[in-house]
Amino acid sequence: MKNTAIRSLIIAFCFLPLTAFSQKTSVQNIDRRVEELLAKMTVDEKIGQLNQVVGDISTGTDVKQDNLLNQIRAGKVGSVLSHTNFENKIVMQRVAVKETRLGIPIVFGFDVIHGYKTIFPIPLAQAAGWNLAAIEAGERIAATEAAADGQNWAFAPMVDITHDPRWGRVMEGAGEDPYYGSRVAEARVRGFQGADLSLPNTVAACAKHFAGYGFVEGGRDYNTVDMSEQRLRETVLPPFEAAARAGSATFMNAFNTLNGVPASMNKHLVTDILRGEWGWNGLVVSDWDSFGETVEHGAAEDDTDASAKCLAAGSDMDMAGGTFQLGLKKALEQGRVTQQQIDEAVRRTLRFKFSLGLFDDPFRYLDPKRREQTLEKPEYRQAARAMAAESMVLLKNDGGVLPLDPAGPFKKIALIGPYANSIGNKDYMSFWTLGLGMRDYDSTKVVTPAMALKPALEKLGFEVTITEICLDANCDEKDYSAALNAARAADLVIACVGERGYDCGESRSVNTLELPRGQERLLQIAARGNKPAVMVLFNSRPLVFPWAMENVPAILVAWQPGFEAGNALTDVLTGKVNPSGKLPITFPRSTGQIPMYYNHLSTGRPQAQFGEMWKSGYLDMPNTPAYPFGFGLSYTTFSYSDIKLNKAAINKGETLEASVTVTNTGNVAGAEVVQCYIRDLFADISRPVKELKGFEKIKLAPGESRTVTFKLTEKDLSYWNDQTKFKADPGKFKVFVGGSSVDVKVADFELK
């Protein structure tokens, strides 16, 4: 027993974070080994290290017969992406280290977007939980599973800010706010990489997409982006800088052009800002064929021209396109690039592989026994369930319909809708899950609402019927009739509506946010005769549902919650979990209001109320959103005291403290996300009407109070002006504290 305890202490000591001295020593050792290897490499071998090729994303290729193995043997492959066959990865790595001249190991990359084998809620849903520790822990689990399955490199986190929810990839990010997006980016990088990237249960993070991808015109994936330098630095870049400061090992280029220049060849982004201003020196990888797509953008003539321009900009590795293989050597021979530029890209690639520990043990991620012991543990499912429940946002609960109470007026419950018990289209998940590109998945791993909710409610004494309608997610008259009959026989209808999981992710942009495929009419029919209803929304983006907003008494945003969808939903609907989610992105009233976001600028003619003429507004709709950023209800209520400031004015270098006392005024325990915003009233340029500068999630028992204090410094009051200067202006400010971006207390202060 004593020996076991000592052994445990030794193991724990060995896995402590590296000290600053040992990190420095390790870096020096890596640099020496990199230079020794680089000196031995031919031009072709160097270019091979910059080439990332595609594996078989679903079942794995027979590498013994596949050209991929021959490419590896010839030294033309530095990395493989999207390969899931574990045994084949062992074969590939063995060939790379045993059958090539220099024995350089391969690095395996994969899109680990919201879990790996255990599927968690989509990232936008995770952000709705406002629990950074839970987000970090979720990525730690994803990294542990991915690493055990032979992956070294996660193509995440996506840290793009967006104001257009038509964009399909909105589901991959943290929403619309750069401050919150920065905090989430840091948490996700820490979760993937841990304290020591060389440990075998970590994977390298990849901050993407650098930069501006969330602002593609029309919400169309891969489209054009055009914005001022001031907006780029104020809105787009902060989460990327946060990821760099958190130590993200890699960055990924964006597909889009930015002000006419494709991001992959954008020297201003990659060299001037990322490597120059931020001092970051990691590996930059293209997005899928984004080097080659510079030709389609009309910014490069051919593969040679594209290779020269992308390498010169500071980008390093070519994903999937083969552009460097076709054009980089020609660019060198023509004097378009220098040997020094190629060497620097290869140097970063080799340093990356050394940092992962692959040179010391190429098979450290390819241990079959560890794989068998690590994947899909029950505790991972429990973590996914807790995160899914915490991410759900209660938008409406008129009359206290929820939580469902056996002693209440509802005895017979009808569970209806296309997502009550779906096993197709990757529902409750997203496009970004294992089996990418396949429409089906192992449905036995997903707990549907019907599977969990029916037995749980029946155990509480309810009568529950399940009416499976719109199974293809397209409602017709037969479905409407079935819904009406089910509703007539019940006291309460729970309608599971929203989006197919396969509609969530890359290349899944939409032109309208309306509840798709006739589902709002389904709600109208189910609620005929004033039948009470609960709308459960399975979505990957803000959706528009004006009739339900006005007529359905209870609305719960469940997002795409992952494997534990049904269990998490049951926890919330029965009150086992009190909902605490808050929206990380605005829900508009209509698609026509886009772009809509809380931290907008004021206009010269702000509209105080709907219908006011000669002001900035619409004739047919208010400017206000359906549900604002930061909004979310609870089964309890919270009150806020007035804000107390430690001083009415601060000098530069001093700290303002803004405190409120929050009280749980309801009858059940609950968690509240306390949010702090500021407004700069007079500046060089127009400033947002509110800017998030802090938040804290607190748990309170009934009647319990807690004082929350936010500290604001000169940096928090600073902004990028039109001269690309980051500065704070002396003058008057407002500070807001409350439970959403609109429900706030306010106080005034001054910066001297």
Secondary structure, 3 states (H helix, E strand, C coil): CHHHHHHHHHHHHHCCCCCHHHHHHHHHHHHHHHHHHHCCCCHHHHHHHCEEEECCCCCCCCCCCCHHHHHHHCCCCCEEECCCCHHHHHHHHHHHHHCCCCCCCCEEEECCCCECCCECCCHHHHHHCCCHHHHHHHHHHHHHHHHHCCCCEECCCECCCCCCCCCHHHHHCCCCCHHHHHHHHHHHHHHHHCCCCCCCCCCECEEEEECCHHHCHHHCCCCCECCCHHHHHHHHHHHHHHHHHCCCCEEEECCCEECCEEHHHCHHHHHHHHHHHCCCCCEEECCCCCCCHHHHCCCCCCHHHHHHHHHHHCCCEEECCCHHHHHHHHHHHCCCCCHHHHHHHHHHHHHHHHHCCCCCCCCCCCCHHHHHHHCCCHHHHHHHHHHHHHHCEEEEEHHHCCCCCCCCCCCEEEEECCCCCCCCCCCCCCCCCCCCCCCCCCHHHCCCHHHHHHHHHHHHCCEEEEECCCCCCCCCHHHHHHHHHHHHCCCEEEEEEECCHHHCCCCCCCCCCECCCCHHHHHHHHCCCCCCEEEEEECCCCCECHHHHHHCCEEEECCCCCCCHHHHHHHHHCCCCCCCCCCCCCECCCHHHCCCCCCCECCCCECCCCCCCCCECCCCCCCCCCECCCCCECCCCEEECCCEECCCEECCCCCEEEEEEEEECCCCCEEEEEEEEEEECCCCCCCECCEEEEEEEEEECCCCEEEEEEEECCHHHCEECCCCCEECCCEEEEEEEECCCCCEEEEEEEEC
